Amino acid sequence: MKKNLGLFFMVALMATPAMAQKVTIDYAHDFDFDSVKTFQFVDTPDTNAQSSLTDERIKNAIIRELSQELKLVDSDPDLFVTYHVMSEDRKSFTTTNFGYGGWGAGWGGWDYGGMGGMGTSTTQEHNWTEGTLIIDAYDPADKKMVWRGTGTVTVKAKPEKQTKQVDNILAKLGKKWDKILAGQGK
């Protein structure tokens, strides 16, 4: 029992800051997505990866993913596509109690109704960075947003793992895009 309890707390501690990838989309329901055949990637003031290396990785991943369905062009696209990222430092606290105790009655005024037993509590702080990749698509004719995809993750420290996270977000967003094109909505 003691071993199982310890294993439970280890899993709970490791899972606290870990967050599954959350991917969502929103789109203009009246926009004709069937007519979209081309796209152009554009930088905007909101395109804001922390480093030029990260910026290039994200741009290349977006272009690679979209190029599976659409043609990349330098002018007159059916959609303008851009991205931006946001990050927020997060923290959580986990308190673990160990010990025994209980209420008991005893002789005399000191122990009657008092608490007996011993125990300890330990509180640990967990820090992590939550990152959100936001991809926007605009109708060039109206300069109006017609599609937004977001993916939120707990950011990994290694650039290779961050690249994998971006790829996973884009793959999930791509599946949602395919559903729109198939007329199945989100």
trRosetta pair geometry for C-beta under 8 A, 3 or more apart (Angstrom, degrees):
i j d omega theta_ij theta_ji phi_ij phi_ji
1 4 5.8 -56 -149 37 32 110
1 5 6.3 33 153 -20 66 107
2 5 5.7 -54 -148 35 30 113
2 6 6.5 32 153 -19 63 106
3 6 5.8 -55 -151 36 30 112
3 7 6.4 31 152 -19 64 107
4 7 5.6 -54 -148 37 32 113
4 8 6.4 39 152 -24 65 103
5 8 5.6 -50 -151 30 32 115
5 9 6.7 27 154 -14 63 104
6 9 5.9 -57 -151 37 32 107
6 10 6.4 34 152 -21 66 105
7 10 5.6 -53 -147 34 33 113
7 11 6.4 30 156 -16 66 105
8 11 6.0 -59 -151 38 29 107
8 12 6.2 27 153 -18 65 110
9 12 5.5 -53 -142 39 34 113
9 13 6.2 35 157 -21 66 105
9 96 5.6 57 -144 -120 133 132
10 13 5.9 -55 -148 35 28 110
10 14 6.4 21 156 -14 63 108
11 14 5.9 -59 -146 40 30 106
11 15 6.0 21 159 -15 66 115
12 15 6.0 -63 -140 41 26 106
12 16 6.6 48 157 -49 61 93
12 94 6.8 147 130 -146 102 139
13 16 6.0 -34 -155 -3 30 117
13 94 5.8 -171 -107 84 74 168
13 124 6.9 22 -134 68 114 146
13 126 7.6 173 -168 -73 71 132
14 18 6.8 13 146 -9 66 128
15 18 5.4 -77 -145 46 42 112
16 92 5.2 -151 165 88 113 139
16 94 5.6 -103 -77 -56 158 125
16 126 5.1 127 100 31 125 166
17 90 7.2 151 -138 95 94 111
17 92 6.2 -170 -78 27 74 117
17 126 4.5 -145 -45 149 115 124
17 127 7.4 12 -106 85 147 14
17 128 4.1 132 -177 -16 129 138
17 154 6.2 114 146 -131 84 146
18 154 5.8 -114 -134 20 42 158
19 22 7.3 -43 152 -17 108 103
19 130 6.8 18 32 -113 151 103
19 152 7.4 -41 120 126 133 94
19 153 6.8 172 84 -155 97 39
19 154 4.7 132 32 -36 90 103
21 151 6.1 -10 -171 -168 103 99
21 152 7.2 153 -156 75 53 48
21 153 5.1 -15 -103 -88 78 97
21 165 7.3 176 -93 -154 120 84
21 168 6.0 -139 -65 122 168 122
21 169 6.3 -147 -162 -84 131 76
21 172 6.9 168 124 -6 131 159
22 151 7.1 159 82 -153 49 49
22 152 4.6 -10 58 55 100 100
22 153 7.8 -175 23 -67 67 52
23 149 7.2 -3 -170 -175 91 95
23 150 7.0 175 -147 91 48 52
23 151 4.7 -7 -101 -103 83 83
23 152 7.9 -169 -72 20 42 65
23 169 6.0 166 -96 -145 113 70
23 172 4.2 160 6 118 173 133
23 173 5.9 -134 -168 -63 126 72
23 176 7.1 -160 135 -23 115 137
24 149 7.4 174 91 -151 43 53
24 150 5.3 -4 58 57 85 96
25 147 6.9 -20 -168 -167 107 86
25 148 6.7 158 -156 86 58 53
25 149 4.8 -20 -101 -101 88 74
25 150 7.6 176 -83 19 41 66
25 173 6.6 125 -72 -139 112 82
25 176 4.8 164 -9 139 141 144
25 177 7.6 174 -107 -64 160 63
25 180 7.8 -102 124 -46 152 127
25 186 6.0 180 65 -131 101 91
26 147 7.6 162 88 -153 50 42
26 148 5.0 -1 56 56 91 100
27 31 6.9 -104 166 41 96 124
27 33 7.7 7 173 -64 144 130
27 146 6.2 24 -159 154 80 62
27 147 4.5 1 -110 -106 97 72
27 148 7.2 -170 -74 23 56 60
27 180 6.2 28 41 -119 167 147
28 31 4.0 77 89 -18 110 113
28 139 8.0 -39 34 -29 153 123
28 144 7.5 60 -62 128 154 111
28 145 7.5 153 -36 111 112 60
28 146 4.3 -70 20 -141 120 69
28 147 7.2 -87 13 -54 79 57
31 139 6.6 -144 -129 -66 124 126
31 146 4.3 80 -80 -153 169 124
31 147 7.7 -113 68 -44 154 87
32 35 4.5 43 118 4 113 113
32 36 7.8 165 110 -25 67 80
33 36 5.4 -38 -162 10 53 120
33 146 7.9 170 -80 146 86 126
33 147 7.9 80 -100 -62 116 129
33 180 5.6 23 57 134 174 111
33 181 5.7 -118 123 -92 122 68
34 181 6.9 124 -87 -146 62 76
35 78 6.5 -171 122 -148 80 133
36 39 7.5 31 -177 -62 106 90
36 70 6.5 -42 144 -105 94 126
36 78 4.4 164 -132 125 63 138
36 79 5.6 22 -139 -27 120 115
37 70 6.3 151 169 -138 28 80
37 71 6.3 7 147 20 78 102
37 78 5.7 110 38 -16 59 147
38 70 6.0 146 -116 179 17 100
38 71 4.8 -38 -106 70 78 89
38 72 7.4 134 -159 -107 77 7
38 73 4.6 11 -174 -4 128 125
38 76 7.6 35 93 109 148 70
38 77 4.7 -136 118 -140 99 70
38 78 4.8 122 54 4 72 93
38 79 7.4 178 97 28 53 72
39 66 5.6 -56 49 160 151 141
39 70 4.9 60 -4 125 105 144
39 71 7.6 156 22 76 66 42
39 72 6.3 -37 72 -105 78 54
39 73 7.2 146 67 25 27 83
39 77 5.1 59 -147 -168 21 133
39 78 6.6 -56 -72 58 55 80
39 79 4.6 -24 -111 71 88 96
39 80 7.4 142 -161 -106 76 14
39 81 5.1 24 180 -12 126 120
39 137 7.5 -64 -127 -131 122 108
40 72 7.2 105 -102 -162 44 64
40 73 5.6 -62 -73 75 91 73
40 74 6.8 94 -121 -138 114 14
40 75 7.2 59 -87 -80 147 16
40 77 3.8 -147 -10 -28 96 144
40 79 7.5 -178 26 92 64 52
40 80 5.7 -31 69 -112 91 63
40 81 7.1 167 78 23 38 79
40 140 8.0 53 33 -73 119 132
41 59 6.2 102 173 -156 152 96
41 62 6.7 120 -109 101 125 121
41 63 5.8 -56 -41 -79 143 101
41 72 7.2 -14 -9 -140 96 108
41 81 5.4 -44 -103 75 60 94
41 82 7.0 120 -164 -87 64 53
42 80 5.0 -13 7 -166 129 107
42 81 7.1 139 20 63 76 42
42 82 5.3 -53 74 -70 77 105
43 47 4.7 -97 -150 35 72 154
43 82 6.8 124 -121 -127 18 110
44 47 5.2 120 49 -16 63 93
44 82 4.8 38 -1 -164 114 162
44 84 7.5 -69 71 -56 107 110
46 82 7.0 94 71 136 103 129
46 84 4.0 -65 149 -68 95 144
47 55 7.1 79 158 -141 101 109
47 82 5.8 -102 -67 -172 106 104
47 83 6.1 71 -117 70 84 63
47 84 5.7 -119 -94 -85 32 76
48 84 5.3 33 24 -146 93 93
48 85 6.3 -133 80 45 79 77
49 52 7.7 126 87 -96 112 18
49 54 4.1 -160 170 104 128 104
49 55 3.8 -173 48 -72 130 70
49 58 5.7 180 -71 10 139 138
49 85 5.7 65 -94 16 62 132
50 54 5.7 39 51 39 77 150
50 85 7.8 -69 -24 79 78 136
51 54 4.7 95 57 9 82 100
51 55 6.8 -140 97 -7 44 89
52 55 5.2 -50 -144 36 36 120
52 56 6.4 38 157 -20 66 102
53 56 6.0 -55 -152 35 28 108
53 57 6.5 28 151 -18 63 107
53 159 7.1 -27 128 -140 127 145
54 57 5.6 -55 -148 36 34 113
54 58 6.3 30 156 -17 67 106
54 159 7.3 -126 -84 -133 84 102
54 162 7.2 -41 -123 126 104 143
55 58 6.1 -59 -149 37 27 107
55 59 6.3 24 156 -16 64 110
56 59 5.8 -55 -142 40 30 110
56 60 6.0 28 160 -17 66 110
57 60 6.0 -59 -145 40 25 108
57 61 6.2 24 157 -19 62 110
57 159 7.6 -177 -45 -178 165 102
57 162 7.7 77 110 107 153 102
57 163 5.3 -94 -175 -106 135 99
57 166 6.7 126 133 44 102 160
58 61 5.8 -57 -147 37 29 111
58 62 6.4 28 156 -18 65 106
58 83 5.9 -132 150 86 124 154
58 85 7.4 -115 -99 -46 163 122
58 133 7.0 -165 -138 -135 123 124
58 166 5.8 -126 -108 -143 72 150
59 62 5.9 -58 -150 36 29 109
59 63 6.2 24 156 -14 66 109
59 83 7.5 -154 -84 28 60 125
60 63 5.8 -56 -144 41 30 110
60 64 6.0 33 156 -22 66 109
61 64 5.6 -52 -142 37 29 113
61 65 6.3 26 158 -17 64 107
61 163 7.3 -179 -65 -159 136 77
61 166 5.1 96 84 129 171 118
61 167 5.8 -119 -144 -82 127 67
61 170 5.6 -164 151 -23 105 158
62 65 6.0 -58 -147 38 28 108
62 66 6.1 17 160 -10 66 112
62 81 6.6 -177 158 139 127 129
62 83 6.1 -149 -64 -38 154 134
62 135 6.3 168 -122 -119 124 129
62 170 6.5 -149 -95 -112 52 132
63 66 6.1 -60 -140 44 27 104
63 67 5.9 32 160 -28 64 112
63 72 6.0 32 -156 -91 99 142
64 67 5.9 -56 -144 31 23 114
64 68 7.6 36 152 -32 54 93
65 68 6.2 -46 -172 8 35 113
65 170 4.3 -128 -65 165 161 125
65 171 7.2 -131 -122 -71 123 48
65 173 7.7 57 154 74 151 104
65 174 5.5 -127 -176 -69 111 125
66 69 6.5 -76 -167 48 46 91
66 70 5.2 -34 166 47 88 110
66 72 7.2 102 99 -71 109 90
66 81 6.5 -122 -75 -26 165 175
67 70 6.7 -80 -105 70 29 63
67 71 7.4 52 -136 -120 70 29
67 72 5.6 -30 -94 -26 100 108
68 174 7.3 27 60 -146 134 139
69 174 7.6 171 -18 -150 129 99
69 177 7.2 -158 23 122 168 131
69 178 7.7 -149 -91 -83 144 83
69 181 7.9 -148 -163 -41 140 163
70 78 7.6 -126 -149 51 126 119
70 79 7.6 -37 -159 38 164 118
73 76 6.7 -59 130 70 143 68
73 77 5.2 171 61 -85 111 84
76 140 7.7 172 -148 100 35 165
77 80 6.2 128 73 -70 130 54
77 140 6.0 133 71 -36 76 141
78 140 7.4 -154 -175 11 13 112
79 137 4.7 -13 -172 -169 128 106
79 138 6.7 134 -163 63 69 43
79 139 7.0 -45 -110 -92 66 40
79 140 7.1 -167 -120 -24 16 91
79 146 7.3 -107 -119 51 106 124
79 147 7.7 -10 -142 29 139 120
80 137 7.0 153 77 -157 49 52
80 138 4.3 -16 58 58 103 101
80 140 5.6 115 -27 -76 100 86
81 135 6.8 -2 -169 -177 97 97
81 136 7.2 164 -149 87 50 50
81 137 5.2 -16 -98 -101 77 77
81 138 7.8 -169 -72 19 33 73
82 135 7.5 172 90 -152 37 56
82 136 5.5 -12 63 60 83 95
82 138 7.7 14 10 -4 102 110
83 133 6.4 -15 -168 -173 121 86
83 134 6.4 150 -159 83 66 54
83 135 4.8 -27 -99 -100 91 67
83 136 7.2 168 -91 16 36 73
84 134 5.4 -13 62 61 75 105
84 136 7.9 11 9 -3 91 111
85 131 6.3 -9 -172 -171 109 101
85 132 6.7 157 -157 82 59 53
85 133 5.5 -23 -103 -101 86 59
85 134 7.1 175 -89 18 33 78
86 131 7.2 162 85 -155 48 54
86 132 4.7 -4 57 55 93 104
86 134 7.1 37 -2 -11 99 116
87 129 5.4 6 -176 179 115 109
87 130 6.7 160 -154 83 62 47
87 131 4.5 -20 -101 -102 92 77
87 132 7.4 -176 -79 19 45 67
87 155 6.5 -3 -128 -30 121 147
88 129 7.1 156 77 -156 33 65
88 130 5.2 -16 61 60 86 97
89 127 6.7 -9 -174 -167 99 99
89 128 7.7 166 -154 91 58 30
89 129 5.6 -39 -99 -100 58 74
89 130 7.9 162 -106 18 10 75
90 127 7.2 155 85 -154 50 51
90 128 5.5 -19 63 68 96 76
90 129 7.1 148 15 -112 82 20
90 130 5.1 51 -18 -15 128 110
91 125 5.8 -10 -170 -173 118 97
91 126 6.4 153 -156 79 62 51
91 127 5.0 -21 -98 -97 90 67
91 128 7.7 150 -88 21 44 62
92 125 7.7 156 80 -155 36 52
92 126 5.0 -14 59 58 84 106
93 123 5.6 2 -176 -174 109 105
93 124 7.0 160 -153 79 60 41
93 125 5.7 -27 -99 -100 78 61
93 126 7.3 -176 -83 15 27 80
94 123 7.0 163 83 -151 40 56
94 124 5.2 -13 59 56 91 92
94 126 6.7 44 -6 -17 106 117
95 121 5.8 2 -175 -176 104 107
95 122 7.0 165 -151 84 57 40
95 123 4.5 -22 -96 -96 83 82
95 124 7.9 173 -82 16 37 63
96 121 7.0 162 82 -153 44 57
96 122 5.1 -11 57 59 94 91
96 123 7.9 176 18 -81 63 37
96 124 7.7 19 -1 -1 104 104
97 119 6.1 19 -177 168 92 126
97 120 7.4 173 -149 89 53 42
97 121 4.9 -21 -98 -100 75 84
98 119 6.2 178 95 -156 44 81
98 120 5.5 -5 60 57 90 85
98 121 7.8 171 22 -84 63 38
98 122 7.9 14 6 2 103 102
99 117 6.6 117 152 155 105 104
99 118 5.4 -123 -154 110 119 56
99 119 2.1 -166 62 -108 157 77
99 120 5.9 135 -46 10 119 55
100 117 4.9 -123 110 -151 64 119
100 118 6.9 28 55 53 70 61
100 119 6.6 171 23 -70 27 99
101 115 6.0 26 174 173 119 99
101 116 6.2 180 -151 96 74 48
101 117 2.3 -172 -103 81 68 146
101 118 6.6 166 -69 14 102 22
101 119 5.6 -81 -17 -20 122 117
102 115 7.3 -176 101 -152 18 72
102 116 6.3 -16 64 61 63 87
102 117 5.8 94 10 -30 57 137
103 113 6.9 -17 -168 -159 106 46
103 114 7.7 170 -146 96 66 25
103 115 6.0 -51 -96 -103 59 63
103 116 7.5 116 -139 18 14 81
104 111 7.1 -35 100 168 95 100
104 114 7.1 -28 63 72 75 67
104 115 7.7 98 19 -142 79 24
104 116 4.7 -5 20 3 127 127
105 111 7.2 98 178 124 31 91
105 112 5.4 18 -149 -135 74 65
105 113 6.6 24 -101 -48 73 47
106 110 7.4 -42 83 83 125 73
106 111 2.8 -13 52 107 134 135
106 112 5.9 -123 53 -65 64 52
106 114 7.2 -30 17 37 115 107
107 111 6.9 34 49 51 41 123
107 112 7.8 -10 -167 -60 3 93
108 111 6.1 67 69 22 89 91
108 112 6.9 -160 87 -24 41 98
109 112 6.1 -56 -134 23 30 114
110 114 7.0 -13 147 -29 53 148
111 114 5.1 -98 -153 31 40 124
111 116 7.7 30 -155 -68 100 106
128 154 5.1 -16 160 -152 138 108
128 155 7.5 161 172 43 86 72
129 154 7.2 117 74 -163 51 59
129 155 4.4 -33 91 40 105 119
130 152 6.3 12 177 -175 100 101
130 153 7.4 175 -152 90 61 30
130 154 6.1 -44 -100 -100 63 54
130 155 7.0 170 -123 -11 10 90
131 152 7.0 174 90 -147 42 57
131 153 5.9 -17 61 63 88 77
131 154 7.7 96 17 -155 81 11
131 155 4.2 75 -12 -64 123 111
131 165 7.9 78 72 129 126 147
132 150 5.8 -6 -173 -169 106 105
132 151 6.9 162 -152 81 58 42
132 152 4.5 -18 -98 -96 86 84
133 150 6.9 159 82 -153 52 52
133 151 4.9 -5 54 56 99 95
133 152 7.9 -167 22 -74 63 40
133 166 6.3 114 -69 -120 163 82
133 169 5.5 102 54 123 133 165
134 148 6.7 -13 -169 -168 94 98
134 149 7.4 160 -154 84 46 49
134 150 5.0 -11 -103 -102 74 86
135 148 7.1 158 82 -154 53 49
135 149 4.7 -6 57 58 103 97
135 150 7.7 -171 22 -75 68 40
135 170 8.0 82 -35 -105 154 81
135 173 6.7 74 41 -177 137 166
136 145 5.6 -59 -166 -128 109 113
136 147 7.2 150 -159 87 43 62
136 148 5.3 -9 -105 -105 72 81
137 145 7.1 104 75 -155 46 67
137 146 5.7 -58 102 63 93 86
137 147 4.0 10 46 55 116 105
137 148 7.5 -151 23 -67 72 42
138 143 6.3 1 174 -154 127 38
138 144 6.5 153 -154 75 82 26
138 145 5.4 -53 -97 -94 76 48
138 146 6.6 125 -133 7 24 85
139 142 4.7 24 94 40 120 96
139 143 7.2 -73 81 -19 72 13
139 144 5.2 -4 43 57 108 81
139 145 7.9 178 6 -108 78 3
139 146 5.0 82 -38 -33 95 126
140 143 7.2 18 -158 -72 29 56
145 148 6.3 20 173 -51 128 101
147 177 7.7 50 -166 -110 148 94
147 180 7.9 -145 -113 34 123 179
149 173 4.1 68 -177 -138 151 127
149 176 6.9 150 -116 72 115 134
149 177 7.6 -45 -68 -57 140 98
151 166 8.0 136 80 -128 143 45
151 168 7.8 156 -171 98 148 77
151 169 3.1 133 120 -142 176 120
151 170 7.7 -84 -17 -44 154 44
151 172 6.8 121 -103 64 121 122
151 173 6.6 -91 -49 -46 114 112
153 165 5.0 -154 80 -164 170 127
153 169 7.1 -108 -28 -64 122 115
155 162 6.5 16 -160 -107 84 101
155 165 7.4 -155 -124 60 52 173
156 161 3.6 -76 112 112 156 126
156 162 5.5 -150 62 -61 94 65
156 164 7.9 9 28 55 151 103
156 165 6.3 174 8 -33 110 131
157 161 7.3 40 54 52 49 130
158 161 4.5 80 70 10 96 105
158 162 6.9 -162 95 -9 48 85
159 162 5.3 -53 -145 35 36 115
159 163 6.3 42 155 -23 67 101
160 163 5.7 -50 -153 31 31 114
160 164 6.7 33 148 -18 62 104
161 164 5.4 -48 -150 35 38 115
161 165 6.5 44 148 -23 65 100
162 165 5.5 -49 -151 32 35 115
162 166 6.6 36 150 -18 65 101
163 166 5.7 -51 -151 34 34 111
163 167 6.4 35 150 -19 64 105
164 167 5.5 -52 -147 37 33 114
164 168 6.4 35 153 -21 65 104
165 168 5.7 -54 -149 35 31 111
165 169 6.5 33 153 -19 64 103
166 169 5.7 -53 -149 35 32 112
166 170 6.3 29 155 -17 66 108
167 170 5.8 -57 -147 39 29 110
167 171 6.3 32 154 -22 65 106
168 171 5.7 -51 -146 33 31 112
168 172 6.5 27 156 -14 63 106
169 172 6.0 -62 -154 39 29 107
169 173 6.2 26 152 -16 67 109
170 173 5.6 -53 -142 40 33 111
170 174 6.1 42 154 -27 65 104
171 174 5.5 -51 -149 31 29 117
171 175 6.9 33 151 -21 61 99
172 175 5.8 -48 -154 29 35 112
172 176 6.8 32 149 -15 63 103
173 176 5.6 -55 -153 37 38 111
173 177 6.3 44 147 -24 68 103
174 177 5.4 -49 -146 33 34 116
174 178 6.4 39 152 -22 64 102
175 178 5.6 -49 -151 32 33 114
175 179 6.8 37 149 -22 62 100
176 179 5.6 -48 -154 29 36 115
176 180 6.9 40 148 -20 64 99
176 186 6.3 -13 -155 -164 106 58
177 180 5.7 -52 -157 30 36 112
177 181 6.6 31 149 -14 67 105
178 181 5.7 -55 -149 39 35 111
178 182 6.2 30 153 -15 67 110
179 182 5.6 -60 -145 43 31 109
179 184 4.4 -83 -171 74 85 108
179 185 6.5 -37 139 74 109 37
179 186 6.8 22 101 142 137 13
180 183 7.7 46 175 -67 31 20
180 184 7.4 -95 -71 57 22 64
180 185 6.8 24 -100 -142 62 13
180 186 7.6 26 -71 -83 88 34
